Amino acid sequence: MREKILTFCEFCRKEYSKIIFTTLIIAIISGIFISYVGILLKPLTTHLMIIMIASMGFTMTLKSFTFAFREVRGFSFGMVLNFVLAPLLCFILSLFVQNPEIATGLILIGAVPCAGMAIVWTGLLKGDVPLAVLINIGTMIAAPFLIPFIMLIFIGSQLGINVFNMFLSLIYTVLIPIIVGIFLRELFEKRKKDVRKWQPVCPAISSICAIFLLFIAVSTSMPMVLGNLSLIPSLIISMIVIFPILFGLTYVISKNIFSRAKSIAITYSSGMKNLPIALGISVLSFGALTTLSIAVGFAIQMLTAVLFYRFFVDGTYEN
């Protein structure tokens, strides 16, 4: 039984990009013809968010935080890129988007923490995996405190964002689950449980939750899209532009300061954003077009990650 579960987890890891594209297609078709499926699943959004984040937390340890003090420069650099450069860049790009909901989606993408998949890509490229893990943990812990204020600064005046309500929502759906996940792992390890052999299950659980969130987001947004077809070009163009620029800027900045291994970790940890969290926040707090813009971002982000993978592997990278 364990072998079958681990085989499924490995399948989810290797074929994640294909699963995302397939889900997008199914969700679009479902949204056009049988949108009530997504509507029925929508009340599960909060539960999916909590399970997804708690599973991420279980992959982290308290010991990881001590390493942050050994990588102060790289860690601090990654935090600044995630919560200063990325939101500012997304805000600038949003000024060219006329629809406020799509603009909100752009800024929300910039505000969320880095993606857990950044660690996988860093490992595949033989980058500095511990640094990628540190940035991932740091951004996840800081996210509930910083996201509401980033959204207030850049978009709050247009949408009348309730910072306190968003903060409480993020504490409930992000901070508490990740702390619970971390302490559950600590508890199991203190009881001499072999956590490592089951650890691959956690990313798979997070991935499955993210896929359901993606399906809910796209399928429930399709009726509005069909009524606003003129907005589709600006939605797609904005998403096509944002991730190559985000990856490119972080690469150009980091390669002149850090070693190749650290630059790879910083590029992926700052270029890849945790879009499942953005989706969850959007479904709970914003409109359908905001949610759809983030859903489109899933595909574009994955394509950009693949392109930069080829960039590093082919030896184009120069230090």
C-alpha positions as CSV (number, residue, x, y, z in Angstrom):
1,M,0.0,0.0,0.0
2,R,2.8,2.4,0.9
3,E,4.6,1.8,-2.4
4,K,1.4,2.6,-4.3
5,I,0.9,5.8,-2.4
6,L,4.5,6.9,-3.0
7,T,4.3,6.0,-6.7
8,F,1.2,8.2,-7.0
9,C,3.0,11.0,-5.1
10,E,6.0,10.7,-7.5
11,F,3.5,10.8,-10.5
12,C,2.0,14.1,-9.1
13,R,5.5,15.6,-8.7
14,K,6.7,14.7,-12.2
15,E,3.5,15.4,-14.1
16,Y,2.4,18.4,-12.2
17,S,2.5,20.7,-15.2
18,K,0.5,18.3,-17.3
19,I,-2.1,17.9,-14.5
20,I,-2.4,21.7,-14.3
21,F,-3.0,22.1,-18.0
22,T,-5.5,19.2,-18.0
23,T,-7.4,20.7,-15.1
24,L,-7.6,24.1,-16.8
25,I,-9.1,22.5,-19.9
26,I,-11.6,20.4,-17.9
27,A,-12.5,23.4,-15.7
28,I,-13.1,25.6,-18.7
29,I,-15.4,23.0,-20.3
30,S,-17.2,22.4,-17.0
31,G,-17.6,26.1,-16.5
32,I,-19.2,26.6,-19.9
33,F,-21.6,23.7,-19.8
34,I,-22.0,22.5,-16.2
35,S,-20.8,25.4,-14.0
36,Y,-22.8,24.2,-11.0
37,V,-20.1,21.6,-10.3
38,G,-17.7,24.3,-9.4
39,I,-20.4,26.1,-7.4
40,L,-21.1,23.0,-5.4
41,L,-17.3,22.7,-4.6
42,K,-16.8,26.3,-3.8
43,P,-17.8,26.0,0.0
44,L,-14.8,23.7,0.3
45,T,-12.3,26.4,-0.5
46,T,-11.4,27.2,3.1
47,H,-11.0,23.6,4.0
48,L,-8.8,23.0,0.9
49,M,-6.7,26.0,1.8
50,I,-6.2,24.7,5.4
51,I,-5.2,21.2,4.3
52,M,-2.9,22.5,1.6
53,I,-1.0,24.8,4.0
54,A,-0.8,22.3,6.8
55,S,0.7,19.8,4.4
56,M,3.3,22.3,3.4
57,G,4.0,23.0,7.1
58,F,4.6,19.3,7.8
59,T,7.6,19.5,5.3
60,M,9.3,22.2,7.5
61,T,11.1,21.9,10.8
62,L,12.0,24.4,13.6
63,K,15.6,23.6,13.0
64,S,15.3,25.2,9.5
65,F,14.8,28.6,11.1
66,T,18.2,28.4,12.7
67,F,19.9,28.1,9.3
68,A,18.4,31.5,8.4
69,F,21.0,33.1,10.6
70,R,23.8,31.5,8.5
71,E,22.3,32.7,5.2
72,V,21.3,36.2,6.3
73,R,22.2,37.9,3.0
74,G,20.6,35.4,0.7
75,F,17.5,35.0,2.9
76,S,17.0,38.7,3.3
77,F,17.5,39.3,-0.4
78,G,14.8,36.7,-1.2
79,M,12.4,38.2,1.3
80,V,12.9,41.7,-0.2
81,L,12.4,40.4,-3.8
82,N,9.2,38.6,-2.7
83,F,7.5,41.3,-0.7
84,V,8.9,44.5,-2.2
85,L,10.1,44.0,-5.8
86,A,7.4,41.6,-6.9
87,P,4.4,43.6,-5.6
88,L,5.9,46.8,-6.9
89,L,6.4,45.3,-10.4
90,C,2.9,43.8,-10.4
91,F,1.5,47.2,-9.4
92,I,3.3,48.9,-12.3
93,L,2.0,46.3,-14.7
94,S,-1.5,46.7,-13.3
95,L,-1.5,50.4,-14.3
96,F,-1.8,49.2,-17.9
97,V,-4.8,47.0,-17.2
98,Q,-8.2,48.8,-17.4
99,N,-10.2,46.2,-15.5
100,P,-9.8,46.7,-11.6
101,E,-10.4,43.0,-10.9
102,I,-7.7,41.8,-13.3
103,A,-5.4,44.4,-11.8
104,T,-6.2,43.1,-8.4
105,G,-5.2,39.6,-9.5
106,L,-1.9,40.9,-10.8
107,I,-1.1,42.6,-7.5
108,L,-2.2,39.6,-5.4
109,I,0.2,37.4,-7.4
110,G,3.0,39.7,-6.4
111,A,2.0,39.8,-2.8
112,V,1.8,36.0,-2.0
113,P,4.8,34.0,-0.8
114,C,7.0,31.9,-3.0
115,A,5.9,28.6,-4.4
116,G,6.9,25.3,-2.8
117,M,7.7,24.0,-6.3
118,A,10.6,26.5,-6.4
119,I,12.5,24.1,-4.1
120,V,12.0,21.2,-6.6
121,W,13.2,23.3,-9.5
122,T,16.2,24.4,-7.5
123,G,17.1,20.8,-6.6
124,L,16.8,19.7,-10.3
125,L,19.3,22.5,-11.3
126,K,21.7,21.6,-8.4
127,G,21.0,25.0,-6.8
128,D,21.2,25.9,-3.2
129,V,18.2,23.9,-1.9
130,P,18.6,24.9,1.8
131,L,18.4,28.6,0.8
132,A,15.3,27.9,-1.3
133,V,13.7,26.2,1.7
134,L,14.6,29.1,4.0
135,I,13.0,31.6,1.6
136,N,10.0,29.4,1.3
137,I,9.5,29.1,5.0
138,G,10.2,32.8,5.7
139,T,7.7,34.0,3.1
140,M,5.1,31.6,4.2
141,I,5.3,32.8,7.8
142,A,5.4,36.5,6.9
143,A,2.6,36.3,4.3
144,P,-0.4,36.6,6.6
145,F,1.1,39.8,8.1
146,L,2.3,41.4,4.8
147,I,-0.3,40.4,2.2
148,P,-3.2,42.6,3.7
149,F,-1.0,45.7,3.8
150,I,0.5,45.2,0.4
151,M,-3.1,44.9,-1.1
152,L,-4.1,47.9,0.9
153,I,-1.2,50.0,-0.3
154,F,-1.5,49.1,-4.0
155,I,-5.2,48.5,-4.6
156,G,-7.1,49.2,-1.4
157,S,-8.3,52.6,-2.4
158,Q,-10.1,51.2,-5.4
159,L,-11.7,48.2,-3.8
160,G,-12.1,49.3,-0.2
161,I,-10.2,46.3,1.2
162,N,-10.9,45.5,4.8
163,V,-7.3,44.8,6.0
164,F,-8.4,43.5,9.4
165,N,-10.8,40.9,7.9
166,M,-8.2,39.8,5.4
167,F,-5.6,39.5,8.1
168,L,-7.9,37.3,10.2
169,S,-8.7,35.2,7.2
170,L,-5.0,34.6,6.5
171,I,-4.2,33.8,10.1
172,Y,-6.9,31.2,10.0
173,T,-6.2,29.7,6.6
174,V,-2.4,30.2,6.4
175,L,-0.5,30.9,9.6
176,I,-2.3,28.6,12.0
177,P,-2.3,25.6,9.6
178,I,1.4,26.0,8.8
179,I,2.3,26.2,12.5
180,V,0.2,23.1,13.2
181,G,2.0,21.3,10.4
182,I,5.4,22.2,11.7
183,F,4.6,21.2,15.3
184,L,3.0,17.9,14.2
185,R,6.2,17.0,12.4
186,E,8.2,17.9,15.5
187,L,5.9,15.8,17.7
188,F,6.2,12.8,15.4
189,E,10.0,13.1,15.3
190,K,10.2,13.3,19.1
191,R,8.3,10.1,19.3
192,K,10.9,8.5,17.0
193,K,8.5,8.2,14.0
194,D,10.2,7.9,10.6
195,V,8.7,11.0,9.1
196,R,11.0,11.1,6.0
197,K,9.6,8.0,4.4
198,W,6.1,9.6,4.3
199,Q,7.3,13.1,3.6
200,P,6.7,12.9,-0.2
201,V,3.0,12.5,0.6
202,C,2.7,16.0,1.9
203,P,3.6,17.8,-1.4
204,A,1.2,15.5,-3.2
205,I,-1.7,16.4,-0.8
206,S,-0.9,20.1,-1.3
207,S,-0.8,19.6,-5.1
208,I,-4.2,17.9,-5.1
209,C,-5.8,20.7,-3.0
210,A,-4.3,23.2,-5.4
211,I,-5.8,21.4,-8.4
212,F,-9.2,21.5,-6.8
213,L,-8.8,25.2,-6.0
214,L,-7.8,25.8,-9.6
215,F,-10.9,23.9,-10.9
216,I,-13.2,25.8,-8.6
217,A,-11.7,29.1,-9.6
218,V,-11.9,28.6,-13.4
219,S,-15.2,26.8,-13.6
220,T,-17.0,29.4,-11.4
221,S,-15.4,32.2,-13.4
222,M,-16.5,31.1,-16.8
223,P,-20.0,32.5,-16.8
224,M,-18.6,36.0,-16.2
225,V,-15.9,35.5,-18.8
226,L,-18.5,34.6,-21.4
227,G,-20.2,37.8,-20.6
228,N,-17.0,39.8,-20.9
229,L,-15.1,38.3,-23.8
230,S,-13.5,41.6,-24.6
231,L,-11.4,41.4,-21.4
232,I,-9.7,38.1,-22.3
233,P,-6.9,39.6,-24.4
234,S,-5.8,42.0,-21.6
235,L,-6.1,39.2,-19.0
236,I,-3.8,36.8,-21.1
237,I,-1.3,39.5,-22.1
238,S,-0.9,40.7,-18.5
239,M,-0.2,37.1,-17.3
240,I,2.2,36.4,-20.2
241,V,4.3,39.5,-19.3
242,I,4.5,39.2,-15.6
243,F,6.3,36.0,-15.0
244,P,9.1,36.3,-17.6
245,I,9.8,39.8,-16.2
246,L,9.7,38.6,-12.6
247,F,12.1,35.7,-13.3
248,G,14.3,37.9,-15.5
249,L,14.7,40.7,-13.0
250,T,15.5,38.4,-10.1
251,Y,18.0,36.5,-12.2
252,V,19.8,39.7,-13.5
253,I,20.0,41.1,-9.9
254,S,21.0,37.9,-8.1
255,K,23.6,36.7,-10.6
256,N,25.8,39.7,-10.0
257,I,25.7,39.3,-6.2
258,F,25.6,35.6,-5.5
259,S,27.1,32.3,-6.7
260,R,25.4,30.2,-9.4
261,A,23.8,27.9,-6.8
262,K,22.4,30.7,-4.7
263,S,21.3,32.7,-7.8
264,I,19.3,29.7,-9.0
265,A,17.6,29.4,-5.6
266,I,16.8,33.1,-5.4
267,T,15.6,33.2,-9.1
268,Y,13.1,30.4,-8.6
269,S,12.1,31.4,-5.0
270,S,11.3,34.9,-6.1
271,G,10.1,34.3,-9.6
272,M,7.6,31.5,-8.7
273,K,4.7,32.6,-6.6
274,N,2.3,30.4,-4.5
275,L,-0.7,30.7,-6.8
276,P,-2.8,28.2,-4.9
277,I,-2.7,30.6,-1.9
278,A,-3.5,33.5,-4.3
279,L,-6.5,31.5,-5.6
280,G,-7.8,30.8,-2.2
281,I,-7.6,34.4,-1.1
282,S,-9.2,35.5,-4.3
283,V,-12.1,33.1,-4.0
284,L,-12.7,34.1,-0.4
285,S,-12.2,37.9,-0.8
286,F,-12.4,39.1,-4.5
287,G,-14.3,38.7,-7.7
288,A,-14.5,36.1,-10.4
289,L,-12.2,37.9,-12.9
290,T,-9.5,38.3,-10.2
291,T,-9.7,34.6,-9.6
292,L,-9.6,33.8,-13.3
293,S,-6.5,36.0,-13.9
294,I,-4.6,34.0,-11.2
295,A,-5.9,30.7,-12.7
296,V,-4.4,31.7,-16.1
297,G,-1.2,32.6,-14.3
298,F,-0.8,28.9,-13.3
299,A,-0.1,27.9,-16.9
300,I,2.1,30.9,-17.7
301,Q,4.2,30.5,-14.5
302,M,4.9,26.8,-15.3
303,L,5.9,27.6,-18.8
304,T,8.3,30.3,-17.6
305,A,9.8,28.0,-15.0
306,V,10.5,25.4,-17.8
307,L,12.1,28.1,-20.1
308,F,14.4,29.2,-17.3
309,Y,15.2,25.6,-16.5
310,R,16.4,25.2,-20.1
311,F,18.3,28.5,-19.8
312,F,20.3,27.2,-16.8
313,V,20.8,23.6,-18.1
314,D,21.9,24.7,-21.6
315,G,24.8,26.6,-20.0
316,T,23.5,30.0,-21.0
317,Y,23.9,31.1,-17.4
318,E,27.0,33.2,-16.8
319,N,28.3,34.1,-13.3
